[in-house]
Amino acid sequence: MPSPVRFAVVKKLLESSGWTFKRSKGSHFHFVKAGRRTMVIPVDAGKVAPTYVREVEKAIAEEERT
C-alpha cells in the first residue's frame, strides 16, 4: 500500500498546474480552477492519503491531454 504524501508537496503540485487555494474548513483544503469542479483535499497530521494524491494526479493528467 502506498504511503501518505506531505500536504506541502500536493499543494505545490496543484498550484504549479494552475489550481488556486481558496479556503480551508477544518482539515479540508479547497482548491479551484476555472472550468473545473472544486477539489477538496482532506489533510490528516500534515499528510494526504494516497487516494487523494491519485485524484490530483488524474486531474492534472486530464488537463494535459486537452
C-alpha positions in Angstrom: 0.0 0.0 0.0 1.4 3.4 -0.9 2.2 5.8 1.9 0.7 9.2 2.5 2.3 12.3 0.9 3.0 15.6 2.7 0.4 18.2 2.1 3.1 20.8 1.1 4.0 18.5 -1.9 0.4 18.1 -3.0 -0.3 21.8 -2.7 2.8 22.7 -4.7 1.8 20.2 -7.4 -1.7 21.7 -7.7 -0.5 25.3 -7.7 2.1 24.5 -10.4 -0.8 23.2 -12.5 -2.9 26.3 -12.2 -5.1 25.4 -9.2 -5.6 28.1 -6.6 -6.1 27.6 -2.8 -9.5 29.1 -2.0 -10.2 28.2 1.6 -9.9 25.6 4.3 -12.5 24.4 6.7 -11.1 22.3 9.5 -8.8 19.7 7.8 -10.3 20.1 4.3 -8.5 22.3 1.9 -10.4 23.6 -1.2 -8.6 24.3 -4.5 -10.3 25.9 -7.5 -9.6 26.3 -11.2 -11.7 27.9 -13.9 -13.8 25.4 -15.7 -13.2 22.6 -13.2 -15.0 21.4 -10.1 -13.6 22.5 -6.7 -11.1 19.9 -5.5 -11.3 19.2 -1.8 -8.2 17.6 -0.1 -8.5 16.3 3.4 -5.3 16.5 5.4 -4.5 14.4 8.5 -1.4 15.3 10.5 0.1 17.1 7.6 -0.3 14.2 5.2 -2.7 13.4 2.3 -4.0 9.9 1.8 -2.8 8.1 -1.4 -6.4 8.0 -2.7 -6.5 11.8 -2.9 -3.0 12.0 -4.4 -4.2 9.8 -7.2 -7.2 12.1 -7.8 -4.8 15.1 -8.0 -2.6 13.2 -10.5 -5.6 12.1 -12.6 -7.0 15.7 -12.7 -3.6 17.0 -13.9 -3.2 14.3 -16.5 -6.7 15.0 -17.9 -5.8 18.7 -18.3 -2.5 17.8 -20.1 -4.4 15.7 -22.6 -6.8 18.5 -23.6 
